[in-house]
Each structure stands twice: as structure tokens, then as C-alpha cells.
């Protein structure tokens, strides 16, 4: 069972935050919530598929006492997932942050590390 913390290069923490994604082509801005967040990117569930490697602009709202993160991101995966109770297809989508200010990256890392329970 996943404990909310992933052991990858940029570990992810299970965290629900508001995110706005501006893809390079229609449908226009997409508002959603993150499934998990790491210093290197986020995972979101979307109603529309984004093209792999597409560069999108993201705006991530971590909380009222933290800076809003705005940067470019690259779609690294978009996998269709079915909903058991409906015929609607959604897409598990991974976005990698690009060119984020190093100071903001450190704020994000510090915030995520504080969310990890001490063992």
C-alpha cells in the first residue's frame, strides 16, 4: 500500500492542491486538483488528454501562506483511466516542472518535507 511518499528522484507527497493548466492548444485553461506533488512535478486527473511532451503553463496553489507556483511544465505521461460508475474516461497525467525559480523550488521542497510524518 502506498504511504503517500514516493522514493523517486523527486519524491512525491499525496497532496490535493488547486492547479490551473494552460495547454498550448485548445481546450484552454484546465482547472483541477493535484493527486500528488513533488519538487519536480505533479500528478493530476484530467477530463481531457494532453499530448505527451507538450509544454503547458501551470499555476499551483499550495496554500494561503505559501507562494503560488507559476512555471512551464512538460506532459510526461497521460494514461486513460475508466470510472467504474460511468463511461467517462479521465486521464492520469504527469507534469514535470520546467525552469522553476530555484528559490521557489526550495520553498516547495521544504514544504513537502514538513508534510512527511517522522518515523
HELIX and SHEET records of a PDB file:
HELIX    1   1 UNK A  102  UNK A  115  1                                  14    
SHEET    1   A 7 UNK A  12  UNK A  14  0                                        
SHEET    2   A 7 UNK A  29  UNK A  38 -1                                        
SHEET    3   A 7 UNK A  18  UNK A  22 -1                                        
SHEET    4   A 7 UNK A  55  UNK A  61 -1                                        
SHEET    5   A 7 UNK A  69  UNK A  82 -1                                        
SHEET    6   A 7 UNK A  89  UNK A  98 -1                                        
SHEET    7   A 7 UNK A  41  UNK A  46 -1                                        
END                                                                             
